[in-house]
Amino acid sequence: VERLPVDVLNPNQKNKVLVLDTRLCV
């Protein structure tokens, strides 16, 4: 939910968020 604003502010941060999302999925 809070990854949308972060993506807009820091596109590079999206990569880190994606990694965290994948870990949560696993």
TORBA-568679 format. One line per field, with one value per residue: x, y, z of N, C-alpha, C, O in turn; residue in one letter. Coordinates in Angstrom, 1 decimal. Example, Ala and Ser with C-alpha at 12.3 -4.5 7.8 and 13.67 -1.06 7.14 Angstrom:
nc1 <- [13.2,12.8]
nc2 <- [-5.7,-2.2]
nc3 <- [7.8,7.1]
cac1 <- [12.3,13.7]
cac2 <- [-4.5,-1.1]
cac3 <- [7.8,7.1]
cc1 <- [13.2,12.9]
cc2 <- [-3.3,0.0]
cc3 <- [7.8,7.9]
oc1 <- [14.2,13.4]
oc2 <- [-3.3,1.1]
oc3 <- [8.5,8.0]
residuo <- [a,s]
***
This chain:
nc1 <- [0.8,1.9,3.9,3.3,3.5,6.2,7.3,6.9,8.3,10.8,12.0,14.0,13.8,11.8,12.7,13.8,11.5,10.2,11.8,11.3,8.6,8.6,9.9,8.1,6.0,7.1]
nc2 <- [-1.2,1.2,1.3,2.4,5.3,5.5,4.4,6.4,8.5,7.4,5.7,3.9,2.6,0.9,-1.5,-2.6,-2.9,-4.7,-7.0,-7.5,-8.0,-10.4,-12.1,-12.2,-13.4,-15.9]
nc3 <- [0.0,0.8,-1.0,-3.4,-3.4,-2.7,-4.9,-6.8,-5.7,-5.4,-7.9,-8.1,-5.7,-6.0,-6.9,-4.6,-3.1,-4.7,-4.3,-1.6,-1.7,-3.1,-1.4,0.7,-0.6,-1.0]
cac1 <- [0.0,2.8,4.9,3.0,4.1,7.6,7.7,6.8,9.4,12.1,11.8,15.0,13.4,10.8,13.5,13.9,10.2,9.9,12.5,10.6,7.4,8.9,10.3,6.8,5.3,7.8]
cac2 <- [0.0,2.4,1.2,3.3,6.7,5.3,4.2,7.7,9.3,6.8,4.6,2.9,1.9,-0.1,-2.7,-3.2,-3.3,-6.0,-8.1,-7.8,-8.6,-11.8,-12.8,-12.4,-14.4,-17.2]
cac3 <- [0.0,0.9,-2.1,-4.6,-3.2,-2.7,-6.3,-7.5,-5.2,-5.7,-8.8,-7.8,-4.5,-6.5,-7.0,-3.3,-2.7,-5.4,-3.7,-0.4,-2.0,-3.5,-0.1,1.4,-1.4,-0.8]
cc1 <- [0.9,3.9,4.6,3.6,5.7,8.1,7.8,8.0,10.7,11.9,12.8,14.6,12.4,11.5,13.5,12.6,9.8,10.5,11.8,9.3,7.6,9.2,9.0,6.0,5.8,7.4]
cc2 <- [1.2,2.3,2.0,4.6,6.5,5.1,5.5,8.6,8.8,5.6,3.5,2.0,0.8,-1.4,-3.4,-3.7,-4.6,-7.2,-8.5,-8.5,-10.1,-12.6,-13.1,-13.5,-15.8,-17.6]
cc3 <- [0.0,-0.2,-3.3,-4.5,-3.3,-4.1,-7.1,-7.0,-5.5,-6.6,-8.5,-6.6,-4.9,-6.5,-5.6,-2.8,-3.4,-4.7,-2.4,-0.6,-2.4,-2.3,0.6,0.7,-1.1,0.7]
oc1 <- [0.6,4.9,5.5,4.3,6.3,9.2,8.7,8.6,11.6,11.7,12.5,14.9,12.3,10.9,13.3,12.4,9.1,9.9,11.7,9.0,6.8,8.8,8.8,5.4,5.1,7.9]
oc2 <- [2.2,3.1,2.3,5.1,7.4,5.6,5.7,9.3,9.5,4.5,2.3,0.8,-0.2,-2.5,-4.6,-4.7,-5.4,-8.2,-9.6,-9.4,-11.0,-13.8,-14.2,-14.3,-16.8,-18.7]
oc3 <- [-0.7,-0.2,-4.1,-5.4,-3.8,-4.5,-7.9,-7.8,-5.9,-6.1,-8.7,-6.5,-4.2,-6.2,-5.5,-2.2,-2.8,-4.6,-2.1,0.1,-2.0,-2.2,1.2,1.4,-0.9,1.1]
residuo <- [v,e,r,l,p,v,d,v,l,n,p,n,q,k,n,k,v,l,v,l,d,t,r,l,c,v]
***
